[in-house]
Amino acid sequence: MVLLTALALPLAAQSLIVAYQNRGRYNEGIRTEPSTGPAGLELIAALVDYEEPSVTLPAKFCAQFYLPNQDEVDLTIREIKPVYFYWLDKVQPDSAWRRGAQNRFEWPTATVIRALNWESAPLTLDQLGAIVRVGRVNPGEVEQVAPVALYHSSPPASVNGYRFVFRPASQMRLIFQLFKGNSNTPVGTQEFRSVLADEPHEVAWNAQDWQDGWYRLVISGYTLSNNSRVDKILRFYHARKI
C-alpha cells in the first residue's frame, strides 16, 4: 500500500484537503476572510504573551484560556497577517467549558497546517492569533474576551503579559487606556498618532504586577481621513496562575 502525503497529491486535490470545512469538533482550513462586523477597528487577537519555540512542526497545537463566568464561548484562531488565510472556529469542546478554571482546546497539525507550506515559508504557531469572545459571537463596541495562550507542549507557568492585536479599516489616531475593575484611574496609557489601515497593530501590556480581577481596555480616537469617532471597550479577567 502506498501512503500519499498532502505534498504528493495533485494541487487540486490538495486544495480540497486544506479548504475550510467541518473537521468534526471544529471547522478549519483556508478561506477568504469573512466580514466580522462593520468597518472600523477590528480585534483579531487577544493573547497571553507567551511563545514556545519548536525546531520542527509539532504534532498538535493548543489553545488555553481562563473562563471567569459561564456563558457562550466563541474561540477563533487565525493568522495575524494573512498569508494562507488559515482559519479555525466553531469549536465544540469534548465537555462543557468550565467556569472559574483554565480551559484547553488542542488540534492536530497534520490535518491542514502541515500542508500549508507553498508560500515563502510554512505556517508556524507564532503567526497565529486567537480570541475567545464570551457571551457573543459577533464583534461589538463593548465586548468581554478571554485572552488565549497558544502553545504546542507546555503552557506558560503564569500570565505575565498580554498582546491585543487590532486591524483598522482606515488610518487612525488611537489612545488605549487600561483600567482595573470600576476604577476611573488608568493603570496604563498608550497613544498612537498614526495607525496604518489594514495592517495588524499590536498593543502589549506587562501584567507581572497586576492583581487578579477584572480589567477593561478602553480604546478611543478618530480616523485621519474624516475625523469619524472610534470607540471600543474590552473587558477581560486577569488570572495570573495557570
C-alpha positions in Angstrom: 0.0 0.0 0.0 1.3 3.4 -0.9 0.6 6.2 1.6 0.3 9.6 -0.1 1.0 12.7 1.9 -0.6 16.1 1.2 2.6 17.2 -0.6 2.4 14.2 -3.0 -1.2 14.9 -4.1 -2.1 17.0 -7.2 -2.7 20.6 -6.4 -6.4 20.4 -7.0 -6.8 17.6 -4.5 -4.5 19.3 -2.0 -6.7 22.4 -2.2 -9.8 20.4 -1.4 -8.0 18.9 1.6 -7.0 22.2 3.1 -10.2 24.1 2.2 -12.2 25.5 5.2 -14.6 22.8 6.3 -16.0 20.9 9.2 -13.4 18.7 10.9 -15.7 17.1 13.5 -15.5 19.2 16.6 -14.4 22.4 14.8 -14.1 24.0 11.4 -10.6 24.5 9.9 -9.0 25.4 6.6 -8.1 28.2 4.3 -10.8 30.7 3.4 -11.3 34.3 2.3 -11.7 36.2 5.5 -15.3 36.8 6.3 -16.7 40.1 7.4 -16.7 40.2 11.2 -18.8 43.4 11.6 -19.0 46.9 10.4 -15.8 48.6 9.1 -13.8 50.2 11.9 -11.3 48.8 14.4 -11.3 45.0 14.3 -10.0 43.0 17.2 -8.2 40.0 15.6 -6.4 38.6 18.6 -6.4 38.7 22.4 -3.4 36.7 23.5 -1.5 35.8 26.7 2.1 36.9 25.9 3.9 33.6 25.6 6.0 31.8 22.9 7.1 28.2 22.9 9.7 27.7 20.1 9.9 24.5 18.1 12.5 23.4 15.6 10.1 21.2 13.7 6.3 21.3 13.3 4.7 19.8 16.4 2.1 17.1 16.1 -0.5 19.4 17.7 -1.2 23.0 18.7 -3.0 24.0 21.9 -5.1 27.0 23.0 -5.8 27.7 26.7 -7.9 30.4 28.3 -9.4 31.2 31.7 -13.2 31.5 31.8 -14.4 33.6 34.7 -18.1 33.1 34.1 -20.4 30.6 32.5 -21.6 31.9 29.1 -21.4 31.3 25.4 -17.8 30.9 24.3 -16.6 31.6 20.7 -13.0 30.6 20.0 -11.4 31.8 16.8 -7.8 31.1 15.7 -6.5 32.8 12.5 -3.3 34.2 11.0 -2.4 37.7 12.4 -1.1 38.7 9.0 -2.8 36.6 6.4 -0.6 34.6 4.0 -2.5 31.4 3.7 -5.8 32.7 5.1 -5.9 30.0 7.7 -9.0 29.9 9.9 -10.3 27.7 12.7 -13.6 28.3 14.5 -16.9 26.8 15.6 -15.2 24.8 18.3 -17.3 22.2 20.2 -15.4 21.0 23.3 -15.4 17.4 24.3 -17.2 18.5 27.5 -18.7 21.9 28.5 -16.3 24.8 29.0 -15.6 25.1 32.8 -16.3 28.3 34.7 -13.6 29.6 37.1 -11.0 27.4 35.5 -8.5 27.1 32.7 -9.9 25.6 29.5 -7.9 23.9 26.8 -8.5 23.0 23.2 -6.0 21.1 21.1 -6.0 20.2 17.4 -3.7 18.2 15.1 -1.4 20.0 12.7 -1.4 17.1 10.2 -5.0 17.8 9.0 -4.3 21.3 7.5 -1.3 23.1 8.9 1.4 20.7 7.7 0.2 21.2 4.1 0.4 25.0 4.3 4.0 25.4 3.0 3.8 26.5 -0.6 4.4 30.2 0.1 7.8 31.8 1.2 7.6 29.9 4.5 5.4 27.3 6.1 2.7 28.3 8.6 4.0 28.3 12.2 2.4 28.8 15.6 3.8 32.3 16.2 2.0 33.5 13.1 -1.4 32.7 14.6 -3.6 34.8 16.8 -6.6 33.7 18.8 -9.5 35.3 20.6 -12.3 34.0 22.8 -15.4 36.1 22.8 -17.6 35.5 25.8 -21.4 36.0 25.6 -21.5 36.9 21.9 -20.2 35.7 18.6 -20.1 38.9 16.6 -17.9 41.9 17.5 -19.3 45.0 19.1 -18.3 48.3 20.7 -18.3 46.6 24.2 -17.0 43.1 24.4 -15.9 40.5 27.0 -13.0 38.5 25.9 -10.7 35.8 27.4 -7.1 36.1 26.3 -5.7 32.9 24.9 -2.3 31.2 25.4 -1.1 29.4 22.3 1.5 26.6 22.7 2.3 23.1 21.5 3.6 21.2 24.5 3.9 23.2 27.7 1.5 26.1 28.7 3.0 29.1 30.5 3.5 28.7 34.2 1.9 32.1 34.9 0.4 35.0 32.9 2.9 37.9 32.8 1.6 39.9 29.9 -1.0 40.3 27.2 -1.0 41.2 23.5 -4.0 42.6 21.8 -3.9 42.9 18.0 -6.2 45.2 16.1 -6.7 45.9 12.4 -8.1 49.3 11.5 -10.2 49.7 8.3 -8.6 53.2 7.8 -5.7 55.2 9.1 -6.4 56.2 12.7 -5.2 58.0 15.7 -5.8 55.9 18.8 -5.5 56.0 22.6 -5.5 52.8 24.7 -6.2 53.1 28.4 -6.3 50.2 30.8 -8.4 50.3 34.0 -8.8 47.8 36.9 -12.3 47.0 37.9 -14.6 50.0 38.1 -11.7 52.5 38.7 -11.6 55.6 36.6 -7.8 56.0 37.1 -5.9 54.2 34.3 -3.1 51.9 35.3 -1.6 52.4 31.8 -2.0 54.5 28.7 -0.6 54.1 25.2 -1.1 56.6 22.4 -0.5 56.1 18.7 -0.7 59.1 16.4 -1.0 57.2 13.2 -2.1 53.6 12.9 -1.9 52.3 9.3 -5.0 51.0 7.6 -5.5 47.2 7.0 -2.3 46.4 8.9 -2.2 44.4 12.2 -1.4 46.8 15.2 -0.3 45.2 18.4 -0.7 46.7 21.9 1.2 44.8 24.6 0.8 45.1 28.4 3.2 43.9 31.1 1.0 42.2 33.7 3.6 41.0 36.2 2.5 43.3 39.0 -1.3 43.0 38.3 -3.7 41.7 40.9 -6.2 39.1 39.8 -9.5 40.5 38.8 -11.4 42.3 36.0 -9.8 44.8 33.7 -11.1 46.9 30.9 -9.2 48.3 27.9 -10.8 51.5 26.6 -9.9 52.5 23.1 -10.7 55.9 21.8 -9.7 58.0 18.8 -10.7 59.0 15.3 -10.0 58.3 11.6 -7.5 60.6 10.0 -9.5 60.8 6.7 -12.7 62.3 8.1 -12.4 62.5 11.9 -15.0 59.8 12.5 -15.0 58.7 16.1 -13.5 55.3 17.1 -14.7 53.9 20.5 -14.3 50.4 21.8 -14.2 48.7 25.2 -12.8 45.2 26.0 -13.4 43.6 29.4 -11.3 40.7 30.5 -10.4 38.8 33.6 -6.7 38.5 34.7 -5.8 35.2 36.4 -2.1 35.1 37.0 -1.7 31.4 37.8 -2.2 28.9 35.1 
